[in-house]
Amino acid sequence: MNNKGILLVNLGSPRSTSVNDVKEYLDEFLMDERVIDYRWIFRALLVQGIILKTRPAKSAEAYKTVWTDEGSPLIVITEKIQKKLQKLVDVPVEIGMRYAQPSIETGIQKLVDQGVTEIVLFPLYPQYAMSTTETVIEKAEEVRKKKFPKVKINYIQPFYNRDIYINCLAESIKEKLPENFDALQFSYHGVPERHIYKTDPTKTCNLNDCCSREDNPSHQFCYRHQCYATTQRVIEKLDLPKEKTIISFQSRLGKDKWIEPYTDETLETIGKKGIKNLAIVCPAFVSDCLETLEEISVEGKEQFMHGGGENFHYIPCLNDEDRWIDVVKILCEEKLNDFYLV
């Protein structure tokens, strides 16, 4: 019996578009101390005392616009990735979500039930952030120590600058780019600026000047730098002039300072600066979800057109493209082989 297995972990999604299910999901998501990093009492006052009073109803309406007959796009796409990967590897493959179901614990339990004792866990985020990769690893370790102490877990590290990923992303974008475009915008999920400093153990990060440096000790922990690095390498691979590209950050919450420039403000103003034909891609996500299908493809388009734009073209995520499944396979097999080297 093969004692190795793979667990693909994505963000998660409400069980349905009902307000109650969306509220339950947002409660778990926003009460994560690595998402909103206030002390528990202040986080509870903000999330449960303010946000959950109004946001679930609005979010439920947004989810309804992207929900499919099969369910949540993010869950459905992750399941498709799992099934395609399973055909390419000879170890069990399961999925888990950081929030809601199927949980990370459920995914690990399914693998354990198949005799697995050594798991390669793949957080499906190209860039490292406290609110993505870090919280997945922390949750998985918490579950492992509490419920599965004999299980070993190897974690796949952020792959934002790996050649195989960059080639895959660039090829996917190239195939979907319209013939005539004035600019290609790379919109990444945003994080508060303080998250960047909190996740830097080297204490060498300076958001004012080090993200674009070729090398700095903080880069392996700096989400903003990794977004810039992904963008730069894709631009080079596509041989695009830098003046035809834009980088921005979306989905900010609250009044804190988040990393800039902001996607919504950019979309509202670039039309007036002569960019009439825009293509936009979201490389912080490997699977289309609410943040891409509704926030960018719908709301973002409205912002761009209202600001003087004429043609808006959203480029889908890698989703379950075969070229992306091949990348997932290679990254997983590297970590599977690590077990043999121990």
C-alpha positions as CSV (number, residue, x, y, z in Angstrom):
1,M,0.0,0.0,0.0
2,N,1.3,3.5,-1.0
3,N,1.6,5.5,2.2
4,K,2.0,8.9,0.4
5,G,-0.8,11.3,-0.7
6,I,-1.5,14.8,-1.9
7,L,-3.7,17.4,-0.4
8,L,-4.7,20.4,-2.5
9,V,-5.8,23.4,-0.3
10,N,-7.7,26.4,-1.5
11,L,-9.4,29.3,0.2
12,G,-12.9,28.0,0.6
13,S,-16.5,29.1,-0.1
14,P,-19.9,29.3,1.5
15,R,-22.0,26.1,1.2
16,S,-24.7,28.0,-0.6
17,T,-25.7,31.6,-1.5
18,S,-28.0,31.8,1.4
19,V,-27.3,34.8,3.7
20,N,-26.9,32.4,6.7
21,D,-24.3,30.2,4.9
22,V,-22.4,33.3,3.7
23,K,-22.5,34.7,7.2
24,E,-21.1,31.5,8.7
25,Y,-18.3,31.4,6.1
26,L,-17.4,35.1,6.6
27,D,-17.3,34.6,10.3
28,E,-14.8,31.8,10.1
29,F,-12.8,33.7,7.4
30,L,-12.6,37.1,9.0
31,M,-12.1,35.9,12.5
32,D,-8.9,34.2,11.4
33,E,-6.1,36.2,13.2
34,R,-4.0,36.0,10.1
35,V,-6.7,37.7,8.0
36,I,-7.7,40.4,10.4
37,D,-4.8,40.6,12.8
38,Y,-6.3,42.5,15.7
39,R,-6.4,41.2,19.2
40,W,-9.4,38.8,19.6
41,I,-11.7,41.2,21.4
42,F,-11.2,44.0,18.8
43,R,-11.5,41.5,15.9
44,A,-14.7,40.2,17.4
45,L,-16.1,43.7,17.8
46,L,-15.3,44.5,14.2
47,V,-16.3,41.3,12.5
48,Q,-19.2,40.1,14.6
49,G,-20.4,43.5,15.9
50,I,-20.2,45.4,12.6
51,I,-19.2,43.5,9.4
52,L,-21.5,40.5,9.9
53,K,-24.5,42.8,10.5
54,T,-24.5,44.0,6.9
55,R,-21.9,42.3,4.6
56,P,-23.4,38.8,4.4
57,A,-26.5,40.0,2.6
58,K,-24.5,42.0,0.1
59,S,-22.0,39.1,-0.4
60,A,-24.8,36.6,-0.8
61,E,-26.1,38.7,-3.8
62,A,-22.6,38.8,-5.2
63,Y,-22.2,35.0,-4.9
64,K,-25.5,34.5,-6.7
65,T,-24.0,36.2,-9.8
66,V,-21.1,33.7,-10.0
67,W,-22.7,30.5,-8.6
68,T,-23.0,27.6,-11.1
69,D,-25.4,24.6,-11.3
70,E,-22.5,22.5,-9.8
71,G,-22.0,25.0,-7.0
72,S,-19.2,27.4,-6.0
73,P,-16.8,28.1,-8.9
74,L,-13.8,27.9,-6.6
75,I,-14.9,24.5,-5.2
76,V,-15.9,23.1,-8.6
77,I,-12.6,24.2,-10.2
78,T,-10.5,22.7,-7.3
79,E,-12.4,19.4,-7.7
80,K,-11.6,19.4,-11.4
81,I,-7.9,20.0,-10.7
82,Q,-8.0,17.1,-8.2
83,K,-9.6,14.7,-10.7
84,K,-7.2,15.6,-13.5
85,L,-4.2,15.4,-11.2
86,Q,-5.4,12.0,-9.9
87,K,-5.1,10.6,-13.4
88,L,-1.4,11.7,-13.6
89,V,-0.1,10.4,-10.2
90,D,-0.2,7.1,-8.5
91,V,-0.9,8.4,-5.0
92,P,-4.3,9.5,-3.6
93,V,-5.2,13.1,-4.1
94,E,-7.8,14.9,-1.9
95,I,-8.8,18.6,-1.4
96,G,-9.3,20.7,1.6
97,M,-10.4,24.3,2.2
98,R,-8.9,26.7,4.7
99,Y,-12.5,27.9,5.5
100,A,-15.7,25.9,5.4
101,Q,-16.1,22.5,3.8
102,P,-14.4,20.3,2.8
103,S,-12.0,21.3,5.6
104,I,-8.3,20.6,5.8
105,E,-9.1,18.1,8.6
106,T,-11.6,16.3,6.3
107,G,-9.0,16.1,3.5
108,I,-6.3,14.7,5.8
109,Q,-8.8,12.2,7.2
110,K,-9.7,11.0,3.7
111,L,-6.0,10.4,3.0
112,V,-5.4,8.7,6.3
113,D,-8.4,6.4,5.6
114,Q,-6.5,5.3,2.5
115,G,-3.4,4.4,4.4
116,V,-1.6,7.6,3.9
117,T,1.0,8.6,6.5
118,E,3.1,11.1,4.5
119,I,1.2,14.0,2.9
120,V,2.3,16.6,0.4
121,L,0.2,19.6,1.1
122,F,-0.2,22.2,-1.7
123,P,-1.5,25.7,-0.7
124,L,-2.8,26.9,-4.1
125,Y,-1.3,30.4,-3.8
126,P,1.6,31.4,-6.0
127,Q,2.8,34.2,-3.7
128,Y,3.4,34.0,0.1
129,A,1.2,36.0,2.4
130,M,0.2,35.8,6.1
131,S,-3.5,35.5,5.1
132,T,-3.0,32.7,2.5
133,T,0.0,30.4,2.6
134,E,0.9,31.0,6.3
135,T,-2.6,30.5,7.6
136,V,-3.0,27.2,5.6
137,I,0.2,25.8,7.1
138,E,-0.6,26.9,10.6
139,K,-4.1,25.4,10.4
140,A,-2.8,22.1,8.9
141,E,-0.1,21.9,11.7
142,E,-2.8,22.5,14.3
143,V,-5.0,19.8,12.9
144,R,-2.0,17.4,12.5
145,K,-0.8,17.7,16.0
146,K,-4.2,17.4,17.5
147,K,-5.7,14.6,15.3
148,F,-3.0,13.0,13.3
149,P,0.3,13.2,15.2
150,K,1.8,10.3,13.3
151,V,1.3,11.9,9.9
152,K,4.1,13.7,8.2
153,I,3.4,16.8,6.0
154,N,5.6,18.3,3.4
155,Y,4.5,21.8,2.3
156,I,4.9,23.1,-1.2
157,Q,6.5,26.6,-1.0
158,P,5.3,29.6,-3.0
159,F,6.1,29.2,-6.7
160,Y,5.6,32.8,-7.9
161,N,9.0,32.8,-9.7
162,R,9.4,29.2,-10.7
163,D,10.1,28.8,-14.5
164,I,7.4,26.1,-14.9
165,Y,4.7,28.4,-13.4
166,I,5.8,31.5,-15.2
167,N,5.9,29.7,-18.5
168,C,2.4,28.3,-17.8
169,L,0.9,31.6,-16.8
170,A,2.5,33.5,-19.7
171,E,1.3,30.9,-22.3
172,S,-2.2,31.0,-20.8
173,I,-2.3,34.9,-20.9
174,K,-0.9,35.0,-24.5
175,E,-3.6,32.7,-25.8
176,K,-6.4,34.9,-24.3
177,L,-5.0,38.4,-25.0
178,P,-7.1,40.3,-27.5
179,E,-5.3,41.5,-30.6
180,N,-5.7,45.1,-29.8
181,F,-5.1,46.2,-26.2
182,D,-3.7,49.4,-24.8
183,A,-2.6,47.9,-21.5
184,L,-2.5,44.6,-19.6
185,Q,-3.3,45.0,-16.0
186,F,-2.1,42.6,-13.3
187,S,-4.5,42.8,-10.4
188,Y,-3.4,41.0,-7.2
189,H,-5.4,40.5,-4.0
190,G,-4.4,43.2,-1.5
191,V,-3.2,42.9,2.1
192,P,-2.7,45.6,4.7
193,E,0.8,47.1,4.7
194,R,1.4,46.0,8.3
195,H,1.1,42.3,7.1
196,I,4.1,42.7,5.0
197,Y,6.2,43.9,7.9
198,K,4.8,41.3,10.3
199,T,5.7,38.4,8.1
200,D,9.3,39.7,7.6
201,P,11.6,37.9,10.2
202,T,14.6,39.6,8.6
203,K,13.3,43.1,9.4
204,T,14.9,44.4,6.2
205,C,11.7,45.2,4.3
206,N,10.9,48.7,3.3
207,L,7.8,49.1,1.1
208,N,9.1,52.4,-0.2
209,D,12.1,51.0,-2.1
210,C,12.9,47.2,-1.8
211,C,10.2,45.4,-3.7
212,S,11.8,46.2,-7.1
213,R,15.3,45.3,-6.0
214,E,16.8,42.3,-7.5
215,D,17.6,40.8,-4.1
216,N,16.7,41.5,-0.5
217,P,16.6,39.2,2.5
218,S,12.9,39.9,3.0
219,H,11.8,38.8,-0.5
220,Q,11.1,35.2,0.4
221,F,8.4,36.5,2.8
222,C,7.3,39.7,1.0
223,Y,3.9,39.3,-0.8
224,R,4.3,42.6,-2.6
225,H,7.7,41.8,-3.9
226,Q,6.6,38.4,-5.1
227,C,3.6,40.0,-7.0
228,Y,6.1,42.4,-8.7
229,A,8.4,39.5,-9.5
230,T,5.7,37.4,-11.0
231,T,4.6,40.4,-13.1
232,Q,8.1,41.3,-14.3
233,R,8.9,37.7,-15.4
234,V,5.6,37.3,-17.3
235,I,6.1,40.7,-19.0
236,E,9.6,39.5,-20.1
237,K,8.2,36.2,-21.3
238,L,5.5,37.9,-23.3
239,D,8.0,40.5,-24.5
240,L,5.6,43.3,-23.6
241,P,6.8,46.9,-23.3
242,K,6.6,48.0,-19.6
243,E,4.5,51.0,-20.5
244,K,1.7,48.7,-21.7
245,T,1.5,47.0,-18.3
246,I,-0.1,48.0,-15.0
247,I,0.1,46.4,-11.5
248,S,-2.5,46.9,-8.8
249,F,-4.0,45.4,-5.7
250,Q,-7.7,44.7,-5.1
251,S,-10.2,43.7,-2.4
252,R,-9.1,46.0,0.4
253,L,-11.2,46.0,3.6
254,G,-11.6,48.8,6.2
255,K,-9.7,52.0,6.6
256,D,-6.2,50.7,7.2
257,K,-3.5,51.4,4.7
258,W,-3.2,48.5,2.2
259,I,-0.5,48.0,-0.4
260,E,-0.9,50.3,-3.4
261,P,-1.8,51.1,-6.1
262,Y,-5.5,50.1,-5.6
263,T,-7.2,48.3,-8.5
264,D,-10.5,50.1,-8.2
265,E,-8.9,53.5,-8.2
266,T,-6.7,52.5,-11.1
267,L,-9.7,51.3,-13.2
268,E,-11.6,54.5,-12.5
269,T,-8.8,56.7,-13.8
270,I,-6.9,55.0,-16.6
271,G,-9.6,55.5,-19.2
272,K,-9.1,59.3,-18.9
273,K,-5.4,58.7,-19.5
274,G,-5.9,57.2,-22.9
275,I,-6.2,53.5,-22.1
276,K,-9.4,52.6,-23.9
277,N,-8.8,48.9,-24.5
278,L,-7.9,47.0,-21.3
279,A,-7.0,43.4,-20.6
280,I,-6.8,42.3,-17.0
281,V,-5.5,39.2,-15.2
282,C,-5.5,38.1,-11.6
283,P,-2.3,36.1,-10.9
284,A,-2.8,35.9,-7.1
285,F,-5.5,33.3,-7.9
286,V,-5.1,30.0,-9.7
287,S,-8.9,29.4,-9.6
288,D,-11.6,31.8,-10.6
289,C,-13.8,32.8,-7.7
290,L,-15.9,35.7,-6.4
291,E,-12.9,38.1,-6.4
292,T,-12.2,37.5,-10.1
293,L,-15.6,36.7,-11.5
294,E,-17.6,39.4,-9.7
295,E,-15.2,41.9,-8.3
296,I,-13.0,42.2,-11.4
297,S,-15.0,40.9,-14.3
298,V,-18.3,42.7,-13.3
299,E,-17.5,45.5,-10.9
300,G,-14.1,46.2,-12.4
301,K,-15.6,46.5,-15.9
302,E,-18.2,48.9,-14.7
303,Q,-15.5,51.1,-13.0
304,F,-13.4,51.1,-16.1
305,M,-16.2,51.9,-18.5
306,H,-17.6,54.6,-16.2
307,G,-14.1,56.1,-16.1
308,G,-13.9,56.5,-19.9
309,G,-12.8,53.0,-21.0
310,E,-14.3,51.3,-24.1
311,N,-13.3,47.6,-24.2
312,F,-12.6,45.5,-21.1
313,H,-11.3,42.0,-21.4
314,Y,-11.0,39.7,-18.3
315,I,-8.5,36.9,-18.7
316,P,-9.5,33.8,-16.7
317,C,-7.3,32.1,-14.1
318,L,-5.4,28.9,-14.9
319,N,-8.3,26.9,-13.5
320,D,-8.0,23.3,-14.7
321,E,-6.0,24.0,-17.9
322,D,-3.9,20.9,-18.7
323,R,-0.7,23.0,-18.7
324,W,-1.4,24.0,-15.1
325,I,-2.2,20.5,-14.0
326,D,1.2,19.5,-15.4
327,V,2.8,22.2,-13.2
328,V,0.9,21.0,-10.1
329,K,2.1,17.5,-10.8
330,I,5.7,18.5,-11.1
331,L,5.6,20.6,-7.9
332,C,3.8,17.8,-6.0
333,E,6.3,15.1,-7.2
334,E,9.2,17.2,-6.1
335,K,7.9,17.1,-2.5
336,L,6.9,13.4,-2.8
337,N,10.5,12.7,-3.6
338,D,11.6,14.6,-0.6
339,F,10.1,11.9,1.6
340,Y,12.4,9.4,0.0
341,L,15.4,11.6,0.8
342,V,14.7,11.8,4.6
